[in-house]
Amino acid sequence: MDRLIETFKIEVGRTEEVEFSGQSSRIFKVKGFPSDCEVYIVDSDAGKEIACHPSIVGDQLSQLCLEIASDAAQAILQFTPLREYAGDSIVFEHVLRAAPGYRLHEALRDVGVGFKEVWVRPRYVTPSYRDHDEETAKRLVIVYEDFSKLPENQDLIVVKPDTEASGRTGEIALKRLAKFAEEKGSRLEELIIYGFISEPGLKAIYEVAKKLGFKKIYAFAIGNLTALCYNMYDMPLYGPDESYYAEYGKIKTLGGIADYTTLERYAAEFIPGADQPGDWSARQVKVFTGTGYEPGGIPKHLKNSIELIEKLWEISKNMDWFMDFHELAIRRELEALRAELKKWV
Protein backbone atom coordinates (compact mmCIF):
# COMPACT_ATOMS: atom_id res chain seq x y z
CA MET A 1 0.00 0.00 0.00
CA ASP A 2 2.75 2.42 0.98
CA ARG A 3 4.50 1.65 -2.30
CA LEU A 4 1.41 2.79 -4.23
CA ILE A 5 1.06 5.92 -2.08
CA GLU A 6 4.70 6.81 -2.71
CA THR A 7 4.70 6.01 -6.45
CA PHE A 8 1.46 7.86 -7.25
CA LYS A 9 1.68 10.51 -4.51
CA ILE A 10 -1.80 9.66 -3.26
CA GLU A 11 -2.69 12.21 -0.59
CA VAL A 12 -3.79 10.14 2.40
CA GLY A 13 -2.89 12.73 5.03
CA ARG A 14 -5.62 15.27 4.29
CA THR A 15 -8.71 13.43 5.53
CA GLU A 16 -10.29 13.38 8.96
CA GLU A 17 -13.28 11.19 9.78
CA VAL A 18 -16.24 13.08 11.24
CA GLU A 19 -19.10 11.66 13.29
CA PHE A 20 -22.01 10.79 11.05
CA SER A 21 -25.44 9.30 11.65
CA GLY A 22 -25.87 7.72 8.18
CA GLN A 23 -26.50 4.03 7.64
CA SER A 24 -23.72 2.71 5.44
CA SER A 25 -21.19 5.46 4.75
CA ARG A 26 -18.33 7.10 6.55
CA ILE A 27 -17.79 10.83 6.07
CA PHE A 28 -14.34 12.40 5.89
CA LYS A 29 -13.60 16.10 5.94
CA VAL A 30 -10.78 17.10 3.60
CA LYS A 31 -8.22 19.60 4.87
CA GLY A 32 -6.37 22.21 2.84
CA PHE A 33 -9.21 24.25 1.32
CA PRO A 34 -10.23 27.86 2.03
CA SER A 35 -12.58 28.41 4.99
CA ASP A 36 -15.46 29.21 2.61
CA CYS A 37 -15.05 25.84 0.85
CA GLU A 38 -15.95 22.80 2.97
CA VAL A 39 -15.06 19.51 1.32
CA TYR A 40 -16.34 16.10 2.41
CA ILE A 41 -15.90 12.57 1.09
CA VAL A 42 -18.82 10.15 1.25
CA ASP A 43 -17.14 6.75 1.52
CA SER A 44 -19.32 3.68 1.08
CA ASP A 45 -19.28 0.19 -0.41
CA ALA A 46 -21.82 1.32 -3.02
CA GLY A 47 -19.48 4.09 -4.14
CA LYS A 48 -16.56 1.67 -4.30
CA GLU A 49 -18.57 -0.74 -6.45
CA ILE A 50 -19.45 2.00 -8.96
CA ALA A 51 -15.91 3.41 -9.04
CA CYS A 52 -14.08 0.10 -9.41
CA HIS A 53 -16.50 -1.75 -11.69
CA PRO A 54 -17.50 -0.05 -14.95
CA SER A 55 -19.40 -3.28 -15.68
CA ILE A 56 -22.05 -2.02 -13.23
CA VAL A 57 -24.66 -0.26 -15.38
CA GLY A 58 -28.39 0.28 -15.72
CA ASP A 59 -30.70 -0.75 -12.87
CA GLN A 60 -27.84 -2.05 -10.71
CA LEU A 61 -26.04 1.30 -11.03
CA SER A 62 -29.26 3.17 -10.29
CA GLN A 63 -29.87 1.21 -7.08
CA LEU A 64 -26.31 1.82 -5.83
CA CYS A 65 -26.64 5.52 -6.68
CA LEU A 66 -29.75 5.81 -4.51
CA GLU A 67 -27.93 4.06 -1.64
CA ILE A 68 -25.09 6.59 -1.70
CA ALA A 69 -27.41 9.53 -2.33
CA SER A 70 -29.44 8.59 0.77
CA ASP A 71 -26.33 8.91 2.93
CA ALA A 72 -25.21 12.02 1.03
CA ALA A 73 -28.60 13.62 1.75
CA GLN A 74 -28.13 12.89 5.48
CA ALA A 75 -24.61 14.33 5.34
CA ILE A 76 -25.85 17.46 3.55
CA LEU A 77 -28.44 17.99 6.30
CA GLN A 78 -25.81 17.42 9.00
CA PHE A 79 -22.93 19.49 7.60
CA THR A 80 -24.63 22.33 5.68
CA PRO A 81 -27.29 24.89 6.66
CA LEU A 82 -29.82 23.48 4.14
CA ARG A 83 -32.47 23.02 6.85
CA GLU A 84 -32.30 26.76 7.63
CA TYR A 85 -33.62 27.63 4.17
CA ALA A 86 -37.30 27.49 3.27
CA GLY A 87 -38.30 25.34 0.29
CA ASP A 88 -38.84 28.51 -1.75
CA SER A 89 -35.17 29.42 -1.49
CA ILE A 90 -33.67 25.96 -2.15
CA VAL A 91 -32.85 25.48 -5.83
CA PHE A 92 -31.96 22.10 -7.30
CA GLU A 93 -30.08 22.47 -10.60
CA HIS A 94 -30.31 19.39 -12.84
CA VAL A 95 -27.45 19.25 -15.33
CA LEU A 96 -28.68 17.13 -18.24
CA ARG A 97 -28.31 14.47 -19.46
CA ALA A 98 -26.25 12.64 -16.85
CA ALA A 99 -26.67 14.25 -13.42
CA PRO A 100 -30.20 13.08 -12.46
CA GLY A 101 -28.66 9.58 -12.47
CA TYR A 102 -27.02 10.44 -9.13
CA ARG A 103 -30.58 10.38 -7.67
CA LEU A 104 -29.81 13.05 -5.04
CA HIS A 105 -33.12 14.83 -5.76
CA GLU A 106 -34.98 11.64 -4.82
CA ALA A 107 -32.91 11.12 -1.66
CA LEU A 108 -33.49 14.71 -0.49
CA ARG A 109 -37.23 14.39 -1.07
CA ASP A 110 -37.19 11.15 0.93
CA VAL A 111 -35.90 13.08 3.96
CA GLY A 112 -38.52 15.80 3.53
CA VAL A 113 -36.53 18.50 1.75
CA GLY A 114 -38.56 20.53 -0.75
CA PHE A 115 -36.95 22.57 -3.53
CA LYS A 116 -37.49 24.40 -6.80
CA GLU A 117 -36.06 22.57 -9.81
CA VAL A 118 -34.23 24.14 -12.75
CA TRP A 119 -32.74 22.37 -15.76
CA VAL A 120 -29.81 23.01 -18.06
CA ARG A 121 -28.18 20.88 -20.74
CA PRO A 122 -24.71 21.99 -21.83
CA ARG A 123 -23.31 19.91 -24.66
CA TYR A 124 -19.95 19.68 -26.39
CA VAL A 125 -20.51 20.44 -30.09
CA THR A 126 -17.98 17.77 -31.07
CA PRO A 127 -18.14 14.28 -29.48
CA SER A 128 -16.35 14.64 -26.16
CA TYR A 129 -15.82 11.12 -24.80
CA ARG A 130 -12.41 11.20 -23.06
CA ASP A 131 -11.59 14.62 -24.58
CA HIS A 132 -12.38 17.79 -22.66
CA ASP A 133 -9.32 19.82 -23.62
CA GLU A 134 -9.18 23.59 -24.20
CA GLU A 135 -10.25 23.47 -27.85
CA THR A 136 -13.16 21.14 -27.16
CA ALA A 137 -14.33 23.22 -24.20
CA LYS A 138 -14.70 26.28 -26.40
CA ARG A 139 -17.41 24.40 -28.24
CA LEU A 140 -19.67 23.88 -25.22
CA VAL A 141 -23.20 25.12 -25.95
CA ILE A 142 -26.54 25.13 -24.12
CA VAL A 143 -29.04 22.99 -26.01
CA TYR A 144 -31.86 23.10 -23.43
CA GLU A 145 -32.65 25.09 -20.31
CA ASP A 146 -35.64 25.79 -18.09
CA PHE A 147 -35.20 28.30 -15.26
CA SER A 148 -38.91 29.17 -15.03
CA LYS A 149 -39.22 27.82 -11.46
CA LEU A 150 -36.28 29.88 -10.16
CA PRO A 151 -37.59 31.82 -7.12
CA GLU A 152 -37.85 35.62 -7.24
CA ASN A 153 -36.32 37.96 -4.64
CA GLN A 154 -34.83 35.20 -2.47
CA ASP A 155 -31.47 34.40 -0.90
CA LEU A 156 -30.75 31.06 -2.57
CA ILE A 157 -28.96 27.89 -1.60
CA VAL A 158 -28.24 25.82 -4.72
CA VAL A 159 -27.80 22.04 -4.87
CA LYS A 160 -26.04 20.83 -8.03
CA PRO A 161 -25.03 17.18 -8.37
CA ASP A 162 -22.88 16.27 -11.36
CA THR A 163 -19.60 14.66 -12.34
CA GLU A 164 -16.99 17.40 -12.00
CA ALA A 165 -13.93 16.44 -14.05
CA SER A 166 -12.60 19.67 -15.54
CA GLY A 167 -15.48 21.65 -14.00
CA ARG A 168 -16.33 23.27 -17.34
CA THR A 169 -19.86 21.93 -17.63
CA GLY A 170 -20.44 23.01 -14.03
CA GLU A 171 -19.08 26.45 -14.80
CA ILE A 172 -21.47 27.06 -17.70
CA ALA A 173 -24.41 25.63 -15.70
CA LEU A 174 -23.71 28.00 -12.79
CA LYS A 175 -23.26 31.01 -15.07
CA ARG A 176 -26.68 30.38 -16.65
CA LEU A 177 -28.20 30.02 -13.19
CA ALA A 178 -26.59 33.30 -12.07
CA LYS A 179 -27.94 35.14 -15.12
CA PHE A 180 -31.54 34.10 -14.41
CA ALA A 181 -31.18 34.66 -10.64
CA GLU A 182 -30.08 38.24 -11.30
CA GLU A 183 -33.02 38.81 -13.67
CA LYS A 184 -35.39 37.59 -10.94
CA GLY A 185 -33.79 39.67 -8.19
CA SER A 186 -32.51 36.64 -6.26
CA ARG A 187 -29.08 36.32 -4.65
CA LEU A 188 -26.76 33.29 -4.73
CA GLU A 189 -25.76 32.54 -1.13
CA GLU A 190 -24.50 28.96 -0.80
CA LEU A 191 -23.68 26.13 -3.21
CA ILE A 192 -23.69 22.37 -2.59
CA ILE A 193 -22.11 20.06 -5.18
CA TYR A 194 -22.14 16.26 -5.12
CA GLY A 195 -20.89 13.40 -7.29
CA PHE A 196 -17.56 12.15 -8.58
CA ILE A 197 -15.36 15.22 -8.20
CA SER A 198 -11.72 15.80 -9.17
CA GLU A 199 -9.55 18.20 -7.18
CA PRO A 200 -8.90 20.44 -10.24
CA GLY A 201 -12.63 20.36 -11.06
CA LEU A 202 -13.50 21.38 -7.51
CA LYS A 203 -11.05 24.29 -7.64
CA ALA A 204 -12.55 25.46 -10.95
CA ILE A 205 -16.10 25.30 -9.56
CA TYR A 206 -15.03 27.11 -6.37
CA GLU A 207 -13.44 29.94 -8.34
CA VAL A 208 -16.41 30.47 -10.65
CA ALA A 209 -18.89 30.20 -7.74
CA LYS A 210 -17.04 32.90 -5.80
CA LYS A 211 -17.01 35.18 -8.87
CA LEU A 212 -20.77 34.68 -9.24
CA GLY A 213 -21.34 35.79 -5.65
CA PHE A 214 -21.74 32.54 -3.68
CA LYS A 215 -20.49 33.11 -0.14
CA LYS A 216 -19.85 29.46 0.71
CA ILE A 217 -19.32 26.23 -1.21
CA TYR A 218 -19.85 22.71 0.13
CA ALA A 219 -18.60 19.68 -1.83
CA PHE A 220 -19.55 16.04 -1.20
CA ALA A 221 -17.36 13.72 -3.28
CA ILE A 222 -18.05 10.03 -3.78
CA GLY A 223 -15.19 7.89 -2.39
CA ASN A 224 -12.27 10.24 -2.99
CA LEU A 225 -11.29 13.52 -4.57
CA THR A 226 -10.05 12.13 -7.85
CA ALA A 227 -6.99 12.92 -9.89
CA LEU A 228 -7.64 14.32 -13.39
CA CYS A 229 -5.95 13.01 -16.52
CA TYR A 230 -4.33 14.99 -19.33
CA ASN A 231 -7.52 14.67 -21.43
CA MET A 232 -9.44 16.57 -18.69
CA TYR A 233 -11.90 13.65 -18.57
CA ASP A 234 -10.62 10.47 -16.88
CA MET A 235 -10.90 10.59 -13.08
CA PRO A 236 -8.75 7.86 -11.49
CA LEU A 237 -8.13 7.35 -7.79
CA TYR A 238 -4.52 6.74 -8.84
CA GLY A 239 -2.57 5.26 -11.72
CA PRO A 240 -0.85 6.00 -15.01
CA ASP A 241 -2.41 8.67 -17.25
CA GLU A 242 -3.37 6.74 -20.41
CA SER A 243 -4.30 9.88 -22.35
CA TYR A 244 -0.88 11.43 -21.65
CA TYR A 245 0.81 8.20 -22.72
CA ALA A 246 -1.23 8.12 -25.96
CA GLU A 247 -0.10 11.68 -26.74
CA TYR A 248 3.56 11.59 -25.67
CA GLY A 249 4.53 7.93 -25.24
CA LYS A 250 5.63 8.61 -21.65
CA ILE A 251 4.25 7.43 -18.33
CA LYS A 252 2.82 10.15 -16.10
CA THR A 253 1.61 9.04 -12.66
CA LEU A 254 -1.39 10.53 -10.89
CA GLY A 255 -2.87 10.30 -7.40
CA GLY A 256 -6.02 11.67 -5.82
CA ILE A 257 -7.02 12.43 -2.23
CA ALA A 258 -8.44 9.57 -0.14
CA ASP A 259 -8.40 8.31 3.39
CA TYR A 260 -5.84 5.55 3.98
CA THR A 261 -8.62 3.13 4.99
CA THR A 262 -10.53 3.93 1.78
CA LEU A 263 -7.45 3.19 -0.28
CA GLU A 264 -7.08 -0.14 1.53
CA ARG A 265 -10.67 -1.05 0.62
CA TYR A 266 -10.32 0.03 -3.03
CA ALA A 267 -6.87 -1.49 -3.61
CA ALA A 268 -7.83 -5.03 -4.62
CA GLU A 269 -10.58 -3.87 -7.00
CA PHE A 270 -9.53 -0.55 -8.52
CA ILE A 271 -7.73 -0.71 -11.87
CA PRO A 272 -4.89 1.86 -11.83
CA GLY A 273 -5.65 4.74 -14.20
CA ALA A 274 -9.31 3.78 -14.73
CA ASP A 275 -11.99 6.45 -14.93
CA GLN A 276 -14.20 6.01 -11.84
CA PRO A 277 -17.48 7.52 -13.10
CA GLY A 278 -16.95 6.48 -16.72
CA ASP A 279 -19.29 8.05 -19.24
CA TRP A 280 -21.99 8.71 -16.63
CA SER A 281 -24.95 9.20 -18.97
CA ALA A 282 -23.91 6.14 -21.00
CA ARG A 283 -24.02 3.93 -17.88
CA GLN A 284 -27.76 4.66 -17.54
CA VAL A 285 -30.61 2.83 -19.32
CA LYS A 286 -32.29 6.09 -20.28
CA VAL A 287 -31.58 9.76 -19.69
CA PHE A 288 -33.74 12.90 -19.72
CA THR A 289 -32.83 15.44 -22.39
CA GLY A 290 -35.20 18.21 -21.30
CA THR A 291 -37.83 17.33 -23.86
CA GLY A 292 -37.98 13.55 -23.47
CA TYR A 293 -36.01 10.41 -22.74
CA GLU A 294 -33.39 8.69 -24.87
CA PRO A 295 -31.13 5.63 -24.33
CA GLY A 296 -28.03 6.43 -22.29
CA GLY A 297 -25.76 4.27 -24.44
CA ILE A 298 -24.75 1.32 -22.25
CA PRO A 299 -23.08 -0.77 -25.04
CA LYS A 300 -20.92 2.22 -25.93
CA HIS A 301 -19.83 2.67 -22.30
CA LEU A 302 -18.99 -1.04 -21.95
CA LYS A 303 -16.95 -1.14 -25.18
CA ASN A 304 -15.09 2.05 -24.25
CA SER A 305 -14.32 0.66 -20.78
CA ILE A 306 -12.90 -2.58 -22.23
CA GLU A 307 -10.71 -0.57 -24.60
CA LEU A 308 -9.38 1.74 -21.86
CA ILE A 309 -8.66 -1.12 -19.42
CA GLU A 310 -6.79 -3.09 -22.10
CA LYS A 311 -4.64 -0.03 -22.83
CA LEU A 312 -3.98 0.54 -19.12
CA TRP A 313 -2.98 -3.12 -18.70
CA GLU A 314 -0.56 -2.85 -21.60
CA ILE A 315 1.23 0.23 -20.21
CA SER A 316 1.18 -0.96 -16.57
CA LYS A 317 2.03 -4.68 -16.65
CA ASN A 318 5.82 -4.30 -16.69
CA MET A 319 5.98 -1.54 -14.09
CA ASP A 320 7.59 -2.37 -10.76
CA TRP A 321 4.53 -1.15 -8.82
CA PHE A 322 2.16 -3.47 -10.76
CA MET A 323 1.12 -6.32 -8.46
CA ASP A 324 -0.66 -9.65 -8.81
CA PHE A 325 -3.87 -8.19 -7.36
CA HIS A 326 -3.86 -5.51 -10.09
CA GLU A 327 -3.74 -8.18 -12.79
CA LEU A 328 -6.47 -10.16 -11.07
CA ALA A 329 -8.69 -7.05 -10.87
CA ILE A 330 -8.13 -6.36 -14.57
CA ARG A 331 -8.89 -9.93 -15.66
CA ARG A 332 -12.04 -10.07 -13.53
CA GLU A 333 -13.34 -6.73 -14.74
CA LEU A 334 -12.70 -7.44 -18.42
CA GLU A 335 -14.60 -10.71 -18.01
CA ALA A 336 -17.49 -8.90 -16.27
CA LEU A 337 -17.57 -6.17 -18.94
CA ARG A 338 -17.68 -8.70 -21.79
CA ALA A 339 -20.43 -10.69 -20.06
CA GLU A 340 -22.46 -7.51 -19.51
CA LEU A 341 -21.93 -6.37 -23.10
CA LYS A 342 -23.45 -9.62 -24.40
CA LYS A 343 -26.72 -8.67 -22.66
CA TRP A 344 -26.91 -5.33 -24.49
CA VAL A 345 -25.92 -6.15 -28.07
N, C-alpha and C positions, 0 to 999 in steps of 0.2 A: 504493500500500500504506500509506504513512504517513498519507494522508488518512483511510483507513478506521480505522487505529489511533487517530488523534486524535478522529475523530467518535464512535466507539463505545467509546473508552477500553479497547481490548483490551490486556490486561497481557502484554506481550511481554518484560518485563525480569525476570521471576521464575523463568525456567527455566535449567537448566544441564545440558548433555548429560553423561551418565556412560558410562564404558566398559561395553560389553555384548556378550556372546558370542552373542546370538540371531541367527537367520538373516536376517530381513527387517524388523526394527523397530529404531528408535532409542529409547533411554530417556532421559527428562529428569527431573531431580529439581526439584521446585517449592519455591522458598524462601518464607519468611514464615509457616510453621506452627510450633506448639510442638514442642519437642524430642522429645516422646513421640507425635508424629504425622508420620510420614514419607510424603511424597506424591510419586508418580512418574507420568509420562505415558508410555504405550506408543504410540509414533507409527509407524504403518505405512500402506502403500497400502491394505491390506484395510480398516483402520479408516476411512480417508478415503472409500473407496467406500461403505461402509455409512452413514456420517454425511452424505454429500452426495447420496446417491441413494436416496430412499425407494422407488423403483421396484425396488430389489433386495430380493427376498423369497424365502421358501421354501428350496429346496435350495441356491440360489446364496448366500443369506444364511448358511445353515448352514455351508457350506464356508469362507466368509470368516471366520466366527466361530471356526472351529477353527484357521485360520491365525494369527489374532491371539492366541487362547488359548494356542497352542503357545509363542509368544514370551513371553506373560505368565507362563506357568508357569516358563520359564527365568529370567525376571526375579525372580519370587517366590523361587526357589531362591537366586538370587545376592544379593538385597538384603534378605531376611528370614531369621530363624533357623529356618525350617520344617524343615530337615534335622536340626536338633538334637532335634526331638520324635519320639518313637516313634509308630507308626501308631495305637496305642491312645489317644493324647492329641491327635490331629489330628481336628478335627470339621469336616465340610463341611456347611454349612447351605444347603439348596435352598429358595429362596423361590418358591413356585408362584404363577401358572402360568408366568411368563415366563423366570425366571432360568436354568433349565437350558439354554436356547437359547444362552447364552454359551459353553457347551461347555468350561468350565474344568475340570470334574471329569474329563472325558475326557483333556484335555491333561496334567493332573497325573498321572493313571494311566499315561499314555504315557511319562512320565519316572520311573516307579517309585515314586511317592508313594502310600502307602496311607492310608486315612482312614475314619472312622466317619461315616455319612450320617444327617442328620436333615432333616425336611421340615416346612414350615409354609406355609399359604396364607392370607394376609390378603386381605380383599376389601372394597372400598368398597360399602356397602349400596345406594347410588344409583349409576347409571352414572357413571364418573369420567373418561371420555375428555376430556382437556384441561381438567380442573377438579379440582384438588386443594386447594381453599381451606380455610380454617378449619372452616367448617360441614360440608363434605364429609368432612374428616379425622375429625371426631368420630364418623362412621358407618363406621369401619373395624373389621371384625370378623374373627375367625379362623374359617374354614369347614372347615379340615382341618389336622391336625398329627400328626406321628409322631416323638417323641423317644426311642423305645424303645432305640435303639442308642447313646444318649449315654453315654460312659464314666463309670464310678463312681470316685470318689476319685482324680482325676487333675488335673494342671495342664494346662489346655487351650489350644491355639491353634486359632482358629476361622477358617475360610475362607468368605466369604459374597459370591459374585458377585450383582449385581443392578443394575438401573438406579436410581441415586440422584438423584431430582429434588428433591423437598422433604425426602427422608429419612424420611418418616413410616412407610412400609411397613417400611423397615429398622429403625426404632425399635421397632415392635411385634414384629418377628421376633426382634430381639436380647433384648427383655424376656421373651419366651416361653422362649427358650434359657436365659436367666439363671435363670428360675424352676426349670426342670427340672435345671439344673446344680447349683443349691443343694440340691434334694431328693436328688440323687445324691452329694452331698459332693464335687463337683468345683469347681475354681476357674478363673475366666476370666482367662487371662494376656495373650494377644495376639490381635489381630483383623486379618485381611487382607480388604479389600474390593476388588472389581474390576468394571469395566463402564463405561457412560457415567455420569459423576459430575459434578454441579454443585458449585460452590464452597459455596453455602448448604447443599446436601444433605450435603456432606462435614462441614461444621461441626456440623450437627445430629447426624450419626452419631457424630462424635468426642465430643460432649458427653454423649450417652446412654451410649456405651461406657465413658467414664470413670466415670460414675455407677454403672454396673453392675460396676465393678471391674477392667476391662481396664487393664493397665499400659502397653500400647503399641498404636498403631493404624498400620497400613500401608495406603495406598490406591494402587491402580494404575488410572488413568483412561485410557480409550481416546481418543487424539488430542489432547484438551485438557480442562481443567477448564471445564465449560460455564457460561454465564450461566443464570439461571433467570427465566422470565417471570412476570408478574403472576398468572397462573392456577396457579402452582406446579407446572407440568407441562412446558411446552415448554422445551427445552434447546438454545438456539442457541449457535454459536461466537460470533456477533455478529449485530446487526441490530435492526430495530424490533420492539417487543413488540406483536404483533397482538392479544393478549388485553387488554392495557391500552388499546389504541386502540378496540377493540370496546366497552369499558366507558365510556371517557371522551372518545373522539373526539380524543385528543391523541397525538402521537408521543413515545414514550419509547424511548431508545436503550440497548442493552445490549451488553456485551463480556465475554468469558470470559478465561481464562488459557491462552496457547499460546506455543510457541516461535516466533520470527519466521519461521524456515524452514518450520515447519508451516503457518503462515498463508499463506506464499507458495504452498505446494503446494495448499492448500484453495481459495485465492481464486477461481480460474476456475470452480470447480464448486459451491461452497457457495452456497446461496440465503439471503441475509440474513434472519434471523429464523426460519428453518426449524428444526424440532425434529429433532435429530440421531438419537436412537434411534427416534423415532416410537412408535407403540403396539407395544411390543416383542413381546408375546405374539401380537398380530394380524399380525406379519410372518412368523410361523412356520406351517408346514403344519399341524402338530398339536402340542398342548401337554398335559403331564401335569397332572392335577388333584389327584392323591393317590390317587384310586380308579380312574382310567382315563384314556384319552386323548380329547380333543375337538378339533375344528378350531380353529386359532388365530384365523382371521377375516381372511384376506388381502384379499378384496374390500373389506371395511370399511376396512382400513388404507389401501388405494390410493385409495379415494374421499375419505377424510378428508384425505389428503396433497394431492390435487388441489385440494380446497377451500381448504386453508390456503395453499398456494402462490399460488393466484389472488388471495386476499385480500392476501397480502404484496406481490405485484406491484402491485396497485392502490394500496396506501398508500406504496410505495417509488418508483414510476416517475418521479415529478416531483421527487424529492429531488436536491439537488446532488451528493450522494455516489454516486448510482446510475449505474453505468457500463455501457458496451455489453456487457462480459463478464457482468455480472449478468443482463441481459436474455437473452443467449444461453443462459446456464445454466438460466434459468427455462423458456424455450421448449423446450429439449432435454429437461428433466426432465418437463415436462407431457406431452410426446409419448411419452416412455418409460413414464410412469405409465399413460397411456391405452392404450398397446399391451399393457402387462402386464395391465391390468384385463380386456381382451378375452379373455385366456386363462382367467380365473377366473370369468366370469359367463356 
